Amino acid sequence: MDRLDAMKVFVVALDEGSLAGAGRKLSRSPAAVSRAIAFLEEHVGTELLHRTTRSLKLSEAGERYAAVCRRVLIDLEEADITAAGERSAPRGTLTLTAPVFLGETVLCPIIDAFLDAYPAVSVRLYLLDRFVNLIDEGIDVALRIGHLADSSLVATRVGEVRRVVAAAPRYLARNPRITEPADLAKHQIITFADLGTDSWSFPPLNGSSAPRTVHFTPRLIVNSIKGAIVPAVNGRGVTRVLSYHIPQQVRDGSLEVVLKDHEPAPLPLHLISPQGRLSVPKVRAFVDLALPRLRSHFATASRDTG
């Protein structure tokens, strides 16, 4: 059996979540998929997958082997594209990742436009509120918020986002004024887990190097952005989100941003790819299409919430 073909079957089975799903994707029988994975396990001398009737779970060795397989397959794809040169049109499967809310509200409309423009390309989108290793998980392009530490990635800045404090005008009208961060201690706080559940930090005062930290006992703790925005719009309390989460609510007047003069420095937003991926036509085509749309979106969102 061809080992590279078996590696492809292995990776597709992981992506599809089952042997049957891999069979459908590759137009092969589940038995043929199972034989390919068994071939790899015999070759490496260890179990790669724990199989159940409903799912696949990687063994510890399987996790390491899957990362290597993805890199090998990507390298082969790049070699084919290099040989094809300029004649190679965008095709194949493009794999993207983004935080959940960002992907649902901003990236999905861009993907729709991309799919319309490039009918030979399909897209696999992973919406994940966690760090993703692009190389190990076979990601072509990621939309990532925050400062980047990995210099091996190619990053293109598309904008910036701010950490903003907001509440409904009707809530603000019936509660003490919020003119400085310390005032938050007097208020009903709705917290989103990723932005602090019992305290929020703000830049230091002039002449000081220590950030100001406001401690509170939240009235409501949620683990999703929408779960924080909806009760804030309903007048339940004050919440902290990122500026791109609430431009529509600020525009329609259902939320008001407070403490604008006390906001931390904005966080950069980048499209990132592993080294070499931008030479792949499907990746280059997506980045070229997405960049102006993303830059326009985040410029507008910053202006609306500023």
C-alpha positions as CSV (number, residue, x, y, z in Angstrom):
1,M,0.0,0.0,0.0
2,D,1.2,3.5,-0.8
3,R,2.2,5.2,2.5
4,L,1.5,8.8,1.3
5,D,-2.0,7.7,0.2
6,A,-2.5,6.1,3.6
7,M,-1.4,9.3,5.3
8,K,-4.0,11.2,3.4
9,V,-6.6,8.8,4.4
10,F,-5.5,9.1,8.0
11,V,-5.7,12.9,8.0
12,V,-9.1,12.9,6.2
13,A,-10.5,10.5,8.8
14,L,-9.4,12.9,11.5
15,D,-10.9,15.9,9.8
16,E,-14.2,14.1,9.1
17,G,-14.4,12.5,12.6
18,S,-15.1,9.0,11.4
19,L,-13.9,6.2,9.1
20,A,-17.3,6.3,7.3
21,G,-17.0,10.1,6.8
22,A,-13.5,9.6,5.4
23,G,-14.9,7.0,3.1
24,R,-17.6,9.3,1.8
25,K,-15.1,12.1,1.3
26,L,-12.6,9.9,-0.6
27,S,-15.2,7.8,-2.4
28,R,-13.8,4.6,-0.6
29,S,-15.4,2.0,1.5
30,P,-15.1,2.1,5.3
31,A,-13.1,-1.1,5.0
32,A,-10.6,0.5,2.7
33,V,-10.2,3.4,5.0
34,S,-9.7,1.0,7.9
35,R,-7.1,-0.9,6.0
36,A,-5.1,2.2,5.2
37,I,-5.0,3.2,8.9
38,A,-4.1,-0.3,9.9
39,F,-1.3,-0.2,7.4
40,L,0.1,2.9,9.0
41,E,-0.2,1.5,12.5
42,E,1.7,-1.6,11.4
43,H,4.3,0.5,9.7
44,V,5.0,2.7,12.8
45,G,4.5,-0.2,15.2
46,T,1.9,1.5,17.5
47,E,-1.7,2.3,17.7
48,L,-2.6,5.7,16.2
49,L,-6.3,5.8,16.8
50,H,-8.7,4.7,19.5
51,R,-11.8,3.7,17.5
52,T,-15.4,3.7,18.9
53,T,-18.6,3.2,17.0
54,R,-19.2,7.0,17.0
55,S,-15.8,8.7,17.0
56,L,-12.1,8.6,16.6
57,K,-9.6,9.6,19.2
58,L,-5.9,10.0,18.7
59,S,-3.5,8.2,20.8
60,E,-0.5,10.1,22.2
61,A,1.6,8.7,19.4
62,G,-1.2,9.4,16.9
63,E,-1.2,13.1,17.8
64,R,2.5,13.4,17.0
65,Y,2.1,11.4,13.8
66,A,-0.9,13.4,12.6
67,A,1.1,16.6,12.9
68,V,3.9,15.1,10.8
69,C,1.4,13.8,8.2
70,R,-0.2,17.2,7.8
71,R,3.2,18.8,7.2
72,V,4.3,16.2,4.7
73,L,1.0,16.5,2.7
74,I,1.3,20.3,2.7
75,D,4.9,20.1,1.5
76,L,3.8,17.8,-1.3
77,E,1.0,20.2,-2.3
78,E,3.4,23.1,-2.4
79,A,5.9,21.0,-4.5
80,D,3.1,20.3,-7.0
81,I,2.1,23.9,-7.2
82,T,5.7,25.1,-7.6
83,A,6.1,22.7,-10.6
84,A,2.8,23.9,-12.1
85,G,3.9,27.5,-11.8
86,E,1.5,30.3,-12.9
87,R,-0.8,27.8,-14.7
88,S,-2.0,26.5,-11.4
89,A,-5.5,28.0,-10.6
90,P,-7.0,28.0,-7.1
91,R,-8.4,24.6,-6.2
92,G,-8.6,22.1,-3.4
93,T,-9.6,22.6,0.2
94,L,-8.7,25.8,2.0
95,T,-8.5,25.4,5.8
96,L,-9.3,28.5,8.0
97,T,-9.6,29.2,11.6
98,A,-10.9,32.1,13.7
99,P,-12.4,32.8,17.1
100,V,-16.1,31.8,17.2
101,F,-17.8,35.2,17.2
102,L,-15.3,36.7,14.8
103,G,-15.7,33.8,12.4
104,E,-19.5,33.8,12.5
105,T,-20.0,37.5,12.1
106,V,-17.1,38.7,10.0
107,L,-15.4,35.8,8.3
108,C,-18.4,33.8,7.1
109,P,-19.7,36.6,4.7
110,I,-16.2,36.8,3.2
111,I,-16.0,33.1,2.8
112,D,-19.4,33.2,0.9
113,A,-17.9,35.7,-1.5
114,F,-14.7,33.6,-1.9
115,L,-16.7,30.4,-2.7
116,D,-18.7,32.3,-5.3
117,A,-15.5,33.6,-6.9
118,Y,-13.6,30.3,-6.9
119,P,-15.9,27.3,-7.5
120,A,-12.9,24.9,-7.6
121,V,-12.1,25.6,-4.0
122,S,-13.9,24.3,-0.9
123,V,-13.4,25.6,2.6
124,R,-13.1,24.0,6.0
125,L,-13.6,26.5,8.8
126,Y,-12.6,25.8,12.4
127,L,-14.2,28.3,14.9
128,L,-12.2,27.9,18.1
129,D,-11.7,30.2,21.1
130,R,-8.3,28.6,21.8
131,F,-4.8,28.8,20.5
132,V,-4.3,26.8,17.3
133,N,-1.0,25.6,16.1
134,L,-1.3,26.3,12.3
135,I,1.3,23.8,11.2
136,D,0.3,20.9,13.5
137,E,-3.4,21.3,12.7
138,G,-3.0,21.8,9.0
139,I,-4.3,25.4,8.9
140,D,-3.8,27.6,5.8
141,V,-4.9,30.9,7.2
142,A,-5.9,32.1,10.6
143,L,-7.6,35.4,11.7
144,R,-6.0,36.1,15.1
145,I,-6.4,38.9,17.7
146,G,-3.4,40.0,19.8
147,H,0.3,40.4,19.6
148,L,2.1,37.6,17.8
149,A,5.1,35.8,19.3
150,D,5.7,33.2,16.6
151,S,8.1,34.7,14.0
152,S,7.9,31.7,11.8
153,L,4.4,32.8,10.7
154,V,3.7,35.3,7.9
155,A,1.4,38.0,9.3
156,T,-0.6,40.7,7.5
157,R,-2.2,43.3,9.7
158,V,-5.9,44.0,9.0
159,G,-6.8,46.3,11.8
160,E,-7.1,46.6,15.5
161,V,-9.7,46.1,18.2
162,R,-10.3,47.8,21.5
163,R,-11.4,46.5,24.9
164,V,-14.5,48.6,25.6
165,V,-16.8,48.9,28.6
166,A,-20.5,49.3,27.6
167,A,-24.0,49.4,29.0
168,A,-27.5,50.2,27.9
169,P,-28.4,54.0,28.1
170,R,-31.4,53.1,30.3
171,Y,-29.1,51.3,32.7
172,L,-26.7,54.2,32.8
173,A,-29.6,56.7,33.3
174,R,-30.8,55.0,36.6
175,N,-27.4,54.2,38.1
176,P,-24.3,56.2,39.3
177,R,-22.2,57.9,36.6
178,I,-19.2,56.0,35.3
179,T,-16.4,58.6,34.8
180,E,-13.4,56.5,35.9
181,P,-12.6,52.8,36.4
182,A,-13.1,52.9,40.1
183,D,-16.8,53.7,39.6
184,L,-17.4,50.2,38.3
185,A,-17.3,48.9,41.8
186,K,-20.7,50.5,42.4
187,H,-22.3,48.7,39.4
188,Q,-23.9,45.4,38.3
189,I,-21.2,43.7,36.2
190,I,-21.7,41.2,33.4
191,T,-18.4,39.4,32.7
192,F,-17.3,37.4,29.8
193,A,-14.8,34.7,31.0
194,D,-12.0,35.6,28.5
195,L,-11.9,39.3,29.5
196,G,-11.8,38.8,33.3
197,T,-14.4,37.3,35.7
198,D,-13.6,39.2,38.9
199,S,-11.5,42.2,37.9
200,W,-10.7,44.4,34.9
201,S,-7.4,46.2,34.4
202,F,-6.9,49.7,32.9
203,P,-3.8,51.7,32.0
204,P,-1.9,53.4,34.8
205,L,-2.4,57.0,35.8
206,N,0.1,59.6,34.6
207,G,3.2,59.3,36.7
208,S,2.6,55.7,37.6
209,S,3.7,52.4,36.0
210,A,1.2,50.2,37.8
211,P,-2.0,49.3,35.9
212,R,-5.2,50.1,37.7
213,T,-7.2,47.0,38.6
214,V,-10.9,47.2,39.5
215,H,-12.1,44.2,41.6
216,F,-15.8,43.3,41.7
217,T,-18.2,40.5,42.4
218,P,-20.0,39.9,39.1
219,R,-23.7,39.7,39.0
220,L,-23.6,37.5,35.8
221,I,-20.8,35.4,34.4
222,V,-21.1,34.0,30.8
223,N,-18.8,32.1,28.5
224,S,-19.9,33.6,25.2
225,I,-19.9,37.0,23.7
226,K,-23.6,36.9,22.8
227,G,-24.3,35.8,26.4
228,A,-22.8,39.1,27.6
229,I,-24.2,41.4,25.0
230,V,-27.9,40.4,25.3
231,P,-28.3,41.1,29.0
232,A,-26.3,44.3,28.7
233,V,-28.7,45.5,26.0
234,N,-31.6,44.5,28.2
235,G,-30.3,46.8,30.9
236,R,-28.9,44.1,33.3
237,G,-25.6,45.8,33.9
238,V,-22.2,46.8,32.5
239,T,-20.0,44.5,30.4
240,R,-16.6,44.5,28.8
241,V,-16.2,43.2,25.2
242,L,-14.1,43.9,22.2
243,S,-15.0,46.8,19.9
244,Y,-15.9,44.6,17.0
245,H,-18.5,42.8,19.1
246,I,-20.9,45.7,19.4
247,P,-20.7,48.2,16.5
248,Q,-24.4,47.6,15.5
249,Q,-25.6,48.0,19.1
250,V,-23.7,51.3,19.4
251,R,-25.1,52.5,16.1
252,D,-28.7,51.7,17.0
253,G,-28.3,53.2,20.5
254,S,-28.9,50.0,22.5
255,L,-25.5,50.2,24.0
256,E,-23.2,53.1,25.0
257,V,-19.4,52.9,25.4
258,V,-18.1,54.4,28.6
259,L,-14.6,55.0,29.9
260,K,-13.2,55.7,26.4
261,D,-10.4,57.8,27.9
262,H,-9.3,54.9,30.1
263,E,-9.1,52.1,27.5
264,P,-6.0,49.9,27.3
265,A,-4.0,50.0,24.1
266,P,-5.7,48.4,21.1
267,L,-5.0,44.9,20.2
268,P,-3.7,44.2,16.6
269,L,-5.6,41.9,14.3
270,H,-3.8,39.8,11.7
271,L,-4.3,37.3,9.0
272,I,-1.5,34.7,9.5
273,S,-0.2,31.8,7.5
274,P,2.7,29.3,7.8
275,Q,5.8,30.1,5.8
276,G,5.3,29.3,2.2
277,R,1.5,29.0,2.2
278,L,0.9,32.3,0.5
279,S,2.5,30.9,-2.7
280,V,-0.4,28.4,-2.9
281,P,-3.0,29.8,-5.3
282,K,-6.0,29.0,-3.1
283,V,-4.4,30.7,-0.1
284,R,-3.2,33.7,-2.1
285,A,-6.6,34.2,-3.7
286,F,-8.3,34.1,-0.3
287,V,-5.9,36.6,1.3
288,D,-6.2,39.0,-1.7
289,L,-10.0,38.8,-1.5
290,A,-10.3,39.0,2.3
291,L,-7.8,41.8,3.1
292,P,-9.7,44.8,1.8
293,R,-13.0,43.5,3.2
294,L,-11.5,42.9,6.7
295,R,-9.7,46.3,6.8
296,S,-12.9,48.1,5.8
297,H,-15.0,46.2,8.4
298,F,-12.7,46.9,11.3
299,A,-12.1,50.5,10.3
300,T,-15.8,51.0,10.4
301,A,-16.3,49.1,13.6
302,S,-13.6,51.2,15.3
303,R,-15.1,54.4,14.1
304,D,-18.6,53.4,15.2
305,T,-17.6,52.5,18.7
306,G,-15.0,55.3,19.1
